[in-house]
Amino acid sequence: NADKAIISGTPKYTEKIFHEKLKKGDPYHGPFYPKTPEGVMKRIIRGMLPYKKPLGKKALKRVRVYREMPEEFKDRELKDFGAENKLRCKYITLSKLCERMGGK
């Protein structure tokens, strides 16, 4: 679930980084940054892949990011890793970050 993804670090600093990315470029010519949690998550994953090469393109096409749990997986048992409880530093969820950036 992209909504519940956690970004460690102080929320102010994380927001500052994402706002700087949004300010870059021209609104008509890009670069265009997503403002929804699933779009931001997919863009982060794209940054980890060689998406300009054939293998990276194939891998990126196989990546599926959902905002909420899809119907086909709702009946399966979930593993809770409890990442929120293990973090001892400040953090922000991806959904809160997108709301503060003006997204949905």
Backbone as CSV, one residue per row, in Angstrom:
resi,resn,N_x,N_y,N_z,CA_x,CA_y,CA_z,C_x,C_y,C_z
1,ASN,0.838,-1.178,0.000,0.000,0.000,0.000,0.885,1.243,0.000
2,ALA,0.727,2.056,-1.011,1.554,3.251,-1.127,1.200,4.291,-0.073
3,ASP,-0.053,4.313,0.376,-0.470,5.293,1.381,0.308,5.156,2.677
4,LYS,0.582,3.928,3.063,1.182,3.672,4.368,2.707,3.616,4.335
5,ALA,3.312,3.865,3.200,4.775,3.836,3.102,5.367,4.924,3.994
6,ILE,6.468,4.610,4.631,7.086,5.514,5.599,8.400,6.044,5.040
7,ILE,8.585,7.358,5.178,9.847,7.994,4.808,10.461,8.507,6.101
8,SER,11.640,8.002,6.446,12.271,8.409,7.700,12.931,9.771,7.530
9,GLY,13.024,10.481,8.623,13.570,11.832,8.618,12.523,12.807,9.116
10,THR,12.942,14.006,9.426,11.979,14.977,9.934,11.009,15.356,8.819
11,PRO,9.736,15.493,9.139,8.750,15.842,8.116,9.056,17.156,7.401
12,LYS,9.559,18.161,8.131,9.866,19.454,7.498,10.940,19.296,6.424
13,TYR,11.990,18.548,6.744,13.084,18.360,5.793,12.616,17.559,4.578
14,THR,11.821,16.518,4.808,11.313,15.699,3.710,10.420,16.529,2.796
15,GLU,9.554,17.349,3.384,8.691,18.228,2.588,9.529,19.206,1.778
16,LYS,10.576,19.748,2.391,11.443,20.709,1.707,12.067,20.078,0.462
17,ILE,12.547,18.840,0.591,13.164,18.144,-0.541,12.153,17.957,-1.671
18,PHE,10.943,17.507,-1.331,9.941,17.264,-2.359,9.443,18.562,-2.987
19,HIS,9.343,19.646,-2.199,8.937,20.933,-2.763,9.993,21.461,-3.729
20,GLU,11.269,21.241,-3.415,12.336,21.661,-4.321,12.244,20.917,-5.646
21,LYS,11.889,19.628,-5.594,11.732,18.859,-6.825,10.568,19.386,-7.650
22,LEU,9.479,19.758,-6.975,8.308,20.259,-7.687,8.578,21.608,-8.345
23,LYS,9.442,22.419,-7.738,9.736,23.745,-8.274,10.638,23.693,-9.506
24,LYS,11.372,22.592,-9.679,12.315,22.493,-10.798,11.587,22.556,-12.132
25,GLY,12.239,23.124,-13.093,11.721,23.079,-14.454,10.571,24.034,-14.705
26,ASP,9.885,23.760,-15.788,8.807,24.591,-16.301,7.507,23.796,-16.235
27,PRO,6.395,24.397,-15.824,5.152,23.628,-15.740,4.656,23.106,-17.089
28,TYR,5.154,23.661,-18.167,4.719,23.222,-19.494,5.645,22.174,-20.110
29,HIS,6.920,22.201,-19.716,7.888,21.306,-20.350,8.496,20.272,-19.409
30,GLY,8.220,20.364,-18.119,8.708,19.359,-17.189,10.006,19.766,-16.540
31,PRO,10.557,18.927,-15.711,10.132,17.572,-15.382,8.842,17.574,-14.565
32,PHE,8.010,16.586,-14.807,6.716,16.480,-14.159,6.818,15.460,-13.028
33,TYR,6.490,15.884,-11.822,6.538,15.004,-10.665,5.124,14.668,-10.218
34,PRO,4.866,13.413,-9.892,3.526,13.012,-9.458,3.209,13.558,-8.065
35,LYS,1.906,13.691,-7.789,1.481,14.189,-6.483,0.590,13.198,-5.749
36,THR,0.410,12.014,-6.304,-0.374,10.981,-5.629,0.590,9.977,-4.999
37,PRO,0.186,9.314,-3.917,1.099,8.364,-3.260,1.590,7.252,-4.185
38,GLU,0.686,6.702,-5.010,1.131,5.621,-5.895,2.064,6.139,-6.987
39,GLY,1.853,7.372,-7.444,2.739,7.957,-8.449,4.121,8.246,-7.892
40,VAL,4.161,8.785,-6.685,5.444,9.087,-6.043,6.214,7.797,-5.788
41,MET,5.516,6.770,-5.308,6.173,5.489,-5.024,6.742,4.882,-6.308
42,LYS,5.976,4.933,-7.387,6.456,4.370,-8.654,7.662,5.158,-9.166
43,ARG,7.649,6.475,-8.974,8.773,7.308,-9.397,10.022,6.981,-8.570
44,ILE,9.846,6.710,-7.284,10.975,6.332,-6.425,11.563,5.003,-6.883
45,ILE,10.687,4.044,-7.189,11.146,2.733,-7.664,11.838,2.877,-9.015
46,ARG,11.299,3.745,-9.879,11.917,3.979,-11.188,13.343,4.492,-11.039
47,GLY,13.584,5.297,-10.006,14.925,5.814,-9.761,15.921,4.738,-9.371
48,MET,15.421,3.593,-8.923,16.295,2.487,-8.530,16.572,1.530,-9.680
49,LEU,15.891,1.716,-10.799,16.031,0.810,-11.940,16.708,1.513,-13.109
50,PRO,17.391,0.757,-13.966,17.929,1.341,-15.196,16.816,1.426,-16.247
51,TYR,15.845,2.323,-16.031,14.616,2.333,-16.816,14.800,2.749,-18.271
52,LYS,15.963,3.255,-18.632,16.200,3.631,-20.026,16.738,2.466,-20.854
53,LYS,17.095,1.374,-20.190,17.612,0.198,-20.884,16.521,-0.860,-20.975
54,PRO,16.633,-1.806,-21.906,15.562,-2.792,-22.123,15.164,-3.590,-20.885
55,LEU,16.140,-4.070,-20.112,15.796,-4.843,-18.914,15.084,-3.984,-17.875
56,GLY,15.524,-2.747,-17.734,14.887,-1.841,-16.788,13.465,-1.501,-17.202
57,LYS,13.237,-1.330,-18.514,11.881,-1.055,-19.010,10.950,-2.216,-18.713
58,LYS,11.441,-3.433,-18.937,10.624,-4.619,-18.655,10.319,-4.721,-17.164
59,ALA,11.324,-4.448,-16.348,11.127,-4.529,-14.899,10.125,-3.479,-14.426
60,LEU,10.205,-2.275,-14.977,9.297,-1.206,-14.570,7.859,-1.497,-14.986
61,LYS,7.688,-2.171,-16.112,6.335,-2.542,-16.544,5.708,-3.558,-15.595
62,ARG,6.535,-4.377,-14.953,6.016,-5.394,-14.033,5.701,-4.835,-12.643
63,VAL,6.187,-3.651,-12.353,5.959,-3.050,-11.035,4.510,-2.582,-10.937
64,ARG,3.855,-2.979,-9.857,2.479,-2.546,-9.603,2.437,-1.861,-8.247
65,VAL,1.927,-0.663,-8.234,1.805,0.097,-6.995,0.340,0.464,-6.829
66,TYR,-0.208,0.168,-5.662,-1.612,0.444,-5.379,-1.715,1.416,-4.217
67,ARG,-2.743,2.242,-4.252,-2.994,3.147,-3.134,-3.508,2.364,-1.934
68,GLU,-4.479,1.500,-2.176,-5.054,0.669,-1.120,-4.933,-0.790,-1.525
69,MET,-5.318,-1.667,-0.633,-5.253,-3.100,-0.898,-6.227,-3.468,-2.023
70,PRO,-5.754,-4.095,-3.117,-6.648,-4.509,-4.199,-7.575,-5.641,-3.757
71,GLU,-8.698,-5.750,-4.418,-9.703,-6.758,-4.065,-9.143,-8.180,-4.150
72,GLU,-8.272,-8.438,-5.115,-7.750,-9.794,-5.309,-6.843,-10.253,-4.168
73,PHE,-6.306,-9.319,-3.392,-5.406,-9.674,-2.293,-6.032,-9.487,-0.913
74,LYS,-7.268,-9.035,-0.840,-7.881,-8.739,0.466,-8.099,-9.979,1.319
75,ASP,-8.308,-11.136,0.688,-8.573,-12.346,1.468,-7.291,-13.010,1.986
76,ARG,-6.136,-12.570,1.546,-4.869,-13.156,1.987,-4.451,-12.608,3.347
77,GLU,-3.653,-13.406,4.042,-3.150,-12.991,5.349,-2.017,-11.982,5.158
78,LEU,-2.046,-10.909,5.922,-1.042,-9.861,5.815,0.045,-10.043,6.865
79,LYS,1.253,-9.688,6.487,2.361,-9.682,7.439,2.559,-8.244,7.901
80,ASP,2.528,-8.033,9.184,2.754,-6.706,9.735,4.179,-6.657,10.265
81,PHE,4.992,-5.817,9.653,6.381,-5.712,10.063,6.561,-4.720,11.207
82,GLY,5.548,-3.903,11.462,5.613,-2.946,12.566,6.722,-1.935,12.416
83,ALA,6.926,-1.429,11.207,8.019,-0.494,10.962,7.838,0.794,11.752
84,GLU,6.585,1.208,11.972,6.354,2.447,12.721,6.855,2.316,14.146
85,ASN,6.672,1.138,14.716,7.079,0.929,16.099,8.590,0.775,16.235
86,LYS,9.256,0.295,15.193,10.695,0.066,15.256,11.493,1.343,15.009
87,LEU,10.906,2.302,14.296,11.622,3.537,14.004,11.762,4.375,15.269
88,ARG,12.958,4.816,15.512,13.185,5.658,16.685,13.381,7.111,16.279
89,CYS,13.319,7.367,14.984,13.473,8.733,14.506,12.116,9.241,14.008
90,LYS,12.086,10.491,13.621,10.850,11.066,13.105,10.624,10.551,11.694
91,TYR,9.355,10.493,11.291,9.017,10.003,9.957,7.718,10.636,9.492
92,ILE,7.434,10.464,8.208,6.185,10.928,7.618,5.706,9.849,6.659
93,THR,4.394,9.658,6.598,3.860,8.680,5.650,3.730,9.340,4.285
94,LEU,3.708,8.531,3.265,3.639,9.045,1.903,2.318,9.756,1.644
95,SER,1.228,9.284,2.237,-0.065,9.943,2.031,-0.076,11.343,2.641
96,LYS,0.511,11.507,3.832,0.570,12.833,4.455,1.462,13.773,3.650
97,LEU,2.563,13.239,3.144,3.470,14.053,2.341,2.775,14.552,1.080
98,CYS,2.033,13.677,0.424,1.334,14.067,-0.804,0.230,15.080,-0.520
99,GLU,-0.454,14.935,0.602,-1.479,15.917,0.982,-0.848,17.291,1.181
100,ARG,0.290,17.328,1.821,0.962,18.603,2.078,1.554,19.212,0.813
101,MET,1.827,18.373,-0.199,2.352,18.873,-1.472,1.233,19.343,-2.395
102,GLY,-0.010,19.136,-1.990,-1.127,19.571,-2.821,-1.728,18.458,-3.638
103,GLY,-1.395,17.222,-3.338,-1.931,16.079,-4.078,-3.174,15.525,-3.429
104,LYS,-3.544,14.340,-3.875,-4.759,13.708,-3.356,-4.437,12.695,-2.288
